[in-house]
């Protein structure tokens, strides 16, 4: 009889099977097998929030097969992911399969390599019920908020809305930032920017810093002009030159949050894309010449810890490739955040000697880009500091009259040169240098000639809108959510239409603003940043065995129910109308402008005069294309499963429909609309024409880590 090992995904099962051999059978649960049914609350609040779990619909056959395999096996090992979610899946599996929860049948793999798998199998333990309860508490909290608060929000604003415990706080951050931007009053300021020439005819760029009284901030054009007038006939002298060196240290290896931020900034990846690709790299890739192996350690972590073995492998590679001078004087230890769980190492390559170029042929484009980012960041973190030579010069200017009176203006010029490149020979992600460059050799006391001197007007800028990267950073700093949840949070609030993306910037919709305003007024704790962070901390305490999750649920829910009841009473006759729901389409029966409403089968147009006027009709999204069969407009439609397709507005008289996206371009042969097919092909769908052409793809220049 073989020993059965159950993991979540088939890809992970394949990699682990390779290392365990014929004495083991590795199979997959395909993720969660049991959950709270979606049709109802599924939590008994009167019995200490007892959850009512059920087999996930569609997984009955899989569960039956797992039970049969477990019954026929000598031993069952639960090897789901090494986090709270994975611990909960193992607990559900143990419960379903009738395994002894006190038995040491839980194994975890920080990396899917031979060493990682063997180490995990050699150290089985019992399912950690503290971690399970922490995950249960989070799941129950989210269910209580979602199922009790969402109907209230839907009733007051628009049918079909939902409010989430953590997602609502993320939306609030975006809304609050937008309010800051709208309330911002710009302030004027000026800079005096100069270019000087030394005796060797070299140009020095410098900026005005002040006068004989000290530092000066120029606030208007009159003040700027007064300094320009003072300096019209001035003689400029180098007052001082300070030289020195500075050391620049590498950034730490990635954790989940910083990986998502860097992938967004450098690769243009959304958080969900980053985590999906990282999961593939962790679970195992069929690498040419190596076989199936996990290329990175577990990607859901808030730790910056590195194992001694990994550091030793990195040091050996660095010394062989770059030389011993590129190794730090002593091992570099990075400190994790105060609230980090530190359950796993930082994200790093499992085998440092497997460079991105060595495995490139075995990876997809996304896998290669992300692996390259992870590999370089980790290797650079283990390298020596970069040493820079710095120079800062102060230049004073005064005409003869001012000089005699002890009056002058000061300008500052600074620059640097690299003395030793250190880790920057491989990778630099420590932020852009100040606007410095090389400046020519200068000596104190020498005169320089004025080449240019101009006053430039500026205005202070409002805080920037969040990007995915900066919102993730803000959530991490505020303690909202956990690294493993950021991608889901961003996907959810975007999909629900609470925020939109524009040129990578996140902006709240009117719907997002309305929901946030309602929740801030009636449920301040739910969208309170500090309260949410405290709740996350409490859940961490449950996972660490320091708190009882039932007490935490009571503390939250008892107050929440009172607040919800009061909000319902206060707003029993209130309905919030959004401007974005009003269209320019007149009602055929009464002339009012129709509004967009949401029903069981999606959005539709309705007269706002209901119940006096009950006119309603489907909401049609028009395109700029015409039907190749009859010439009427092509409109956007949705299938029964929610997929978008396109058809003629003349249906059912005209039966034209297609999955291909209509464009504004016309066919050069027959003049009809062209449709975009897979592979970037533009095609005329008139059967008698058949024209096709390949679109010219604009090459998107992506930031890389080269």
N, C-alpha and C positions, 0 to 999 in steps of 0.2 A: 504493500500500500504506500502510495506517495503522500508526501506532506503537502497540504494545500496552502497557498499564499494568495490572499485577496488584496488587490490594489484597486485604484479608481479607474485607470484608463488602460486601454489595450496597448498603447505605445509604451507605457511604463512596464506593463506585464511582459512585453517582448524583451525589453532590455534586461529586466531582472531574471527572467528565465535563463538567459544566456549565462549569467554568473552562478546560478544555483544548480543547474544541471538536471540530470534525469531523475534524481530522487525527489524532486519537487514538481508540483503543478502550479503554475502561476496563472491566475484568472482575474478578470476585471468585474467590478460592480457597476461600472459605467456611471460613476458619481454617486449621488445620494440614492438610497433605495426606499427610504421612509421619511415622511415629512408631515407637517400639519396640513390637512386637506384644505384647499383654497375655497371651497364652497361655503364654509362657515368659519366662525371664530376659532373653533377647535381648541379652545383653552377654557377650562372650567375655573372661572375667577372665584367661585364660592368654595372651591376645594383646593385652596392654596395654589391656584394657577396650574392645575394639573393639565398637561398637554395631552391631546388625543391624536396620537400619531396613526398613520395608515400607510400601507404600501403605495408608492407613487404609481399613478395610473400608467399602464403600459409596461410596468416592470414586474408584473406577476409571474410571467414565464421565467424571467431571469432569476428571480428569488427562488422559484421552485428548483431550478437547475443548481443554484448555489447550495441549497439545502441538501440536495442529492449528493453533490460532490463532497460536501462537508461530512455527511454520514459515511461515505466510503473512504475517507481519508484517515491516515494515522494520526495526524495533528493538523490543526488549522491555525494559521498565523494571519493576523490582521495588519496589513502593511500600507494603510492609507497615508495620505500626506501628513507630515509632522507639524501640524498646527491644530488650533481648536476645531476647525471645520473637519479636518481629517480624524481627529479624536472622536468627534461626534458620529461620523460615519462608521468608525470601528465599533462604537457602542451600539449603534442601530443594528449593524451586522451581527454582533455578538448576541443581541437580544432576539433577533429573528432566527438565528441559527441555533439558539439554545446553548451557547457557550458559557462557560463558567467565568464570570467577570473578575473573579479573584485569581484566575489562572494567568500565568505569564505567557500570553499569546499575542501581545501587541508589540510590533517591531516598527522602527522608523529609520528612514534613510535620508541623511542630510545631502547625500549625493548618490546618483545612480552610476556608480563605478564598482569595480570588483572589490576594492577596499571598503567602500561605503556600504555595499550590500552585505559583505561578510561581517563587518563590524555591527551592523544593525541586527543581523540574524543571531549573532553571538550574545546579544544583550536584550533578550525579550523581557517585557514587563507586563504588568496588569494594565488594563484600560484606566487612564487617569480620570476619575470621576469629577475632580475639581475642574479640569479643562472642559469636560462634557457639560457640566452644570453652567459654566461660564458661557458656553455656546448656546445652551438651552435658554438661559436668561436673556441673552441678546435676541434670540429668535422669538421668544414670547413677548418681550418688550416691543419689538418691531411689529409683531402681529396685533398686539393690543392697540398701539397707536394707529397703525394703518387701518384696522377694521372698525375702530370706534371713532376716529377723527375724520377719516376720508368721507363717510356719508354726510357729515356736517358740512365740510368744505364744498362738497358737490352740490348740496342743497342750496347753499348760499351764493355760489358763484356759477358753477356750470356742472352739468351732469358728467359723471365718469372721471372726476378728478380724484387724486389721491394725495395724502400727506404722510410722509415718512419721518421717523424719529430723527435720523441723521441727515437724510437728504434735504429736509426742510431747513436745517441749519446751514447747509452748504449753499442753498438758494439764497438764504438771508445774507450770507457774506457777499454774494454777487450783487444783491439788491442794495445793501448798505454801501458798497463801493460806488454804485451808480448814483446814489443819493449824494455821496461826497463829491462826485464829479459835477453833478448838476448845481450843487451849492457853492462850488469853488469860485472864488473871486480872484482873478489873476492880478499879480502885482508887477509893476514895471521895474526893471533894473537895467543897467548899462555896463558894458565891459569896454576897457581900452586895450586893444590888441596891437602889439608892435612887432616890427621886424627890424633887427639891427644887423650891421655888417662890421666884422672885425677887420683887423689889419691884413689878414690873409684872404679877404674878400669872401669869407664864409658867412652864411646867414644864420642868425639866432632868433628864434621866435620867443616872445616873452609876453606876459600879461601884467597889467597894472594891479598893484596890491594895496597901495596907500600913499601917504605923504609923511611929512615930518611929525605928524601927530599920531601916526600909527596906521592900522588897517582902515580902509575907507570903503564903504559900500555906495556906489553911485546909483541914485534912484530916478534921475530924470535927465532929459537932454540938456537942460541948462547947466546942470552940475558937470555933465560930461564935457560940454563945450568949454566951460571955465578951465578945466584941466588941459584940454587941447590947446587953448590960448596960452596957458602958462608954459607949455612945452614947445611952442612954435619955434623958438630960437634956442632951445635948450642944448646943452652939451651933456652927453651921456657917458657915464664912467662905470666900469665894473667895480662895485664896492667890495664884494666878497665872493669867494668861490669855495664851496664846501664839497669835499669828495668823501666818499665812503663806500661801504658795501652793504648789501642786504641779502638775506636768505629767504628764499621762497619755497615753502613746503608743498608737497603734493596733496591733493584732496584725498579723503579716505575712500576705500572701496565702496561700492554701492550698497545701500539697503533698498528696500522696495520703493520708498518714497523718492529717494534721489535718483534711482534708475528711471522711474516714470518721468521725473522732471527733465533729466538729461536727454532721454529718448524723445521727449516732446520738443525740446529746444534744438537739439542737434539733428534729429532724424525726421521731425515732423510727425512722429507716431502719437496717436491718441493712447490714453492709458490702457484701454481695453486691448488694443493691438499689441502694446508692449508686453502685457501680462500673458496674452495668448502665445506670443512668440517665446517668451521666457519659459513658459510651461513646457513647450516643445523641446527647448534646449535642456531643461532639467530632466524630463522623462526619458530622453534617449534619442539619439540620431544614429543612423547607420552610416558610420564614417568609413570611407574607403581606406582599407589597410588596417583598420582598427576593429571594426564591427560595431554593433549597437552599443552606444555608451552615452551617459548623461554628460553634457559638456559644461554645465554650470551647477553650482550648489543650489539648495532650495531657495526659491525666489521670493518667498513671503517672509520677510524678516525685518526687524528694526535694529538689529545688532550691527556693530562694526568690528566684532571680534574675528580674529583670524587664527586658525590652528597652527601650531608649531610646524607640523609637517608641510602644510601649504606654504608657509613662509620659507622653509628650507628649500622646497622645490623652486619657488620663485627666485630665491637668492642664487641658486645654482644656474638658472637660466640667464639671469641678469649678468652674472660674472662671466659666463661663457660667451654671451653675445656682446656685451658692452665693456667688460673689464671690471676689476674689483673696485676701482675708484667710483663706480656708479652705485655701489652698495652704501647704505647709510652707516654711520659710525656705530650705531647700536640699533637693535630692532625697534621699529616704529610701532607704537601701540596707540590706537585711536579709541577715544572715549565715546561710548554710546550716550544717547540722550538719557536724562534722568528717569523718564517713564518707560524706557525700552524694556521689553520682556526678556531680551537676550537669550531666546530659546535656541537660536541657530546662529551659525556664522554669518558674516557679511556675504553678499553675492559675489562669487568669484569663479574663475575657471577651475574645473576639477583637476585638470592636468595642465599646469602652466606651459609646458613645452609644446602643447598643441596650439600653435599660433593660428590666428584667423586665416592666414594664407594657406596653411596646411590642410585646413578642413573646408575651405571655401567651396571646393567642387562638390561637397556632400550636403551643402546647405542651400536653402532658398535665399532669395535676396534679403528678406526681412531677417531671417535667422543669422545670416552673415553680418549684417549691419549691427544687430544687437549684440551678437557674440563679440564682435570686434570692439564695440564700446565697453563691454564688461571686461574683456581681457586686458585692454590697454589701461583702463582705469585701475584695475587691480595691480597690474605689473608696475605702473607708475607709482602707486602708493607704497611700494616696497623699495623704491629707488632713492638715491641721494638727493639732497636739496639742490635747487638751482641757485647759483651765486651770481649776483649782479653788481657791477660797479655803478655807483650813482654819483651824480654831480648836480649841484644846485648853485646857481649864480644869482646874485642880487645886483641889479643895475639901477643907478640913480641918475635922474635927469633934472637939470635946473639951468635957467639962463643966468647971465652975470648978476642981475639985480637980485634974483631969488637966492643965488648962492651966497651973496654977501649977507643976506638977511637970515641965512640958515634954513631956507625953505627948499624943498625938493620933492620929487615924486619917485616912487620905487616901482620897479618892474622885476618879476621873477621868471627865470628860465630854468627848467630842469630836464634831465634826461638820464638814460642808463645804457649800459652795454652789458652783454652777457660775459661773465668771467668763466663760469662753468655751467653747462646746460643742465646737468643732472637729469631729473625725471622728465624735463621738457623735451629731451631727445626723443621721447616716445609719445608723450601725451600731456596736454595742459588743459585743465578744466577748473582753474582757480579763479577765473574771472578775468575780464579785460584789464590790461594795465592802464594806469592813468594815461591821459593823452601826453605821453612822453616819447621822445625819440632821441637820437644821438644829437648832442650839441657839440660844436667845435671847441677846441682847446681855448680856454680863457684864463687870463691872469688878473688878479686884483690890481686895480690902479690903471688898467689900460682903458683908452677911450674907444667907444664904438659909435658908428654913424647910424643915424636914423634913416631907414629905408622906407618904412611905412608906419603910420600911426593913425588909427581910426577908432571912432566910437561906434559901438554896435548895441542896438536896442534889443532887449529880451523881455520875456514875460514869464513869470513862474507858471509851471504847468500843474494841472490837477493830477491826482494819483492815477496811475494807469489802470485800465480795466484788467481784470484777471485773465490770464491764459490758463490752460490746463495745468501747466507747470507751476505757475505762481499760486493757483488755487489749492493744488495739492500741498504745496509748501505751507500755505496759510493754515490748512486743516491740520497738518502735522504739528505746527507750532502751537496751535490753539488746543490740541488734544482732541479733535473731533474725528470720530471714526478711528480706524486702524489701517495700517498700510495695505492689508489684504482687501479692504473694502473701497479704497479710493476709486478704482476703475469702475466698479459697479455703481457707485454714487454718481459719478460724472455721466455715465451712460444713461442712468435712470432719469436724472433731472433734464437732460437734453431730449431724450425720447418723449418725455411727458410734455415738452413744450414750455418748460418753466424758464429755460435759458436758451440762447441761440449763440452760434459761433459765427463770427465775422472776422476774416483775416486773422484767425487764431485767437481773437479776443472773445471773451464770454460776456454777453450782455443779457440782462433779464428781459423777458417778454412782459407785456402788460399783465398777462395771466400770472406769471411768477411774482410780479410786484403786488398784485391783488391778494394772492394767497399769503404772501409774507406779511402784508399789512394786517390782514385778518388774524393771522396766528400771533403776531406781535402784540396786538391789542387784547385778544381773548386768551391766548395760551403763551404768555411770555416765557414760561419755563421750558416749554417744548422747543422753542427756537432760541432759547438762551444759550449763548456760546459757552459760558462758564458752567452752567448746569449740565449741558451735554458732555463737557469734558469731565466733570465730576462723575457722571454716570459711567463713562468709559473707564475711569479709574476704579470705580466700584466693581465693574465687571472683571477688571484685571485682578482685583483682590479675590474675587470668587475663584478665578483660575489658579491663583496662588494658594488657595485653601485658607484665606484670611477672612472670608465673609460668607454669610449664608444667602444664597440667591433668592430664597423665598422671602426673606425679610426685605431685601432690596426691591423686589417686585411689589410688595405691599406698600412700602414707603412711596414708591412712584405712583402706583395705580390709584391708591385711595385719594390722593390729592388730585390726580388727573380726572377722576370721575366727577368730583365736586366741581372742578373748573368747567368741564364739558357740560354739565347740567345747567350751570349758571349761564354759560354762553348761549345755550339753546333757548333759555328763557329770555335773555336780553335781546336776542335776534330772531324771535319767533316770526315776526312779520317783515323781516329785512331780506331783500334780494339785491345782490351786487351785480350791476350791469357793466360789462367791459366794452370800451369803445371799439376794440379790435373785432368784436362780434357783429358790429353793424356794417352792412354792405351798402352799395349804391344801386341795388336791384329793387325796383318798386314792386309792391304787392299789386297784383292784377285786380284784386277785388276792392281794396280800400286806398291804395296809393301810398301807404306807409313804406319806409325803407325796411326791407326784410333783414332779419338777423340770422346768424349761424347758431344752430343749437346742436346738441349731441344726444343721440338716442341709442337704443340697443344696437342698431345696425350702423352706427357711425354718425357723421355730421350731415345735417340737412338744413334747408332754408325754411324759416317760419315767419309768419307775420307777428310783429311785436304787439299787435292789438288783441291777441288772444285773451279772453275767450270770445270777445265780440266778433273778431275775425279769425277763423280757424284755418286760413290758407297755409299750406305747407307744400314743399316740393323738394326733389333731390338737389343736392349741392353739386354743381358741375364745374370741374376744373378744365378750362379750355386750353388748347395748345395753339401754336401758330401754324399748324400743319392742316392740310386738307385731305379728305379721303381719296385714295387713288381709284376707288370704284365709282363714287357718285359726286365727289367734289364738295360735300358738306364738311363741317368742321370735325376734326379729330379731338376727342375729349379723353381725359384721364378717367380710368375706372379701377375698381378693385374686385379681385376674385373673392370667392367665399372664404378663402384662407387668409385674406388680407393683402395679397400681392398685387402690385400696381401693374395694369396693362392698359392698352389704348384701343379705342374703338370709335366707330362712326356715330355721331349724334343722331343719325337717322335710323338707328336700330329700333325695331326689328326689320324695317323695310330693307335696310342695307346691313349685311352681316359682317362687314369688315372689322377685324380685330387683330392685334399684334402685340407681342412682348417688346418689340423694337421701339426705341425711344424716338419720337418725332423731332425734327429739327426745323430751323427756319430756312435752310438751304433748299434751292430748287434744282430739279434734275436738268442738266444741260441738254438732254435729248428730247424730253417731252414736257418739261416745265412743271411737273408735279412735285410734291414734297418729297424730300429725302428722309430716310429713317436710319438711325444708328444701330447697327448690329454688333454682335460680339466681335472682338478683335479690332475694333476701331474702323469697321467698314461702313461707309455711307451707301445706302442702297435705295433705289426706286422700287417700290413694291407693286407697281403696275405690271401685271403679268406679261403685257405686250411690249414692255420696254426692257426691264432687266438690267438697267445701268447700275454699276457699282464702282466705288473708288475707295482707296485706303486713305484715311485722314492723316494729315501730317501732325504727328505728336510733338507738342512743344516739350522740349526736354526740361524737366524740372530740376533746378540746381538745388541740391540738398546740402545742408551743412553736414560736414563729416568731421571725423576726429583726426583727419590727416594734418 
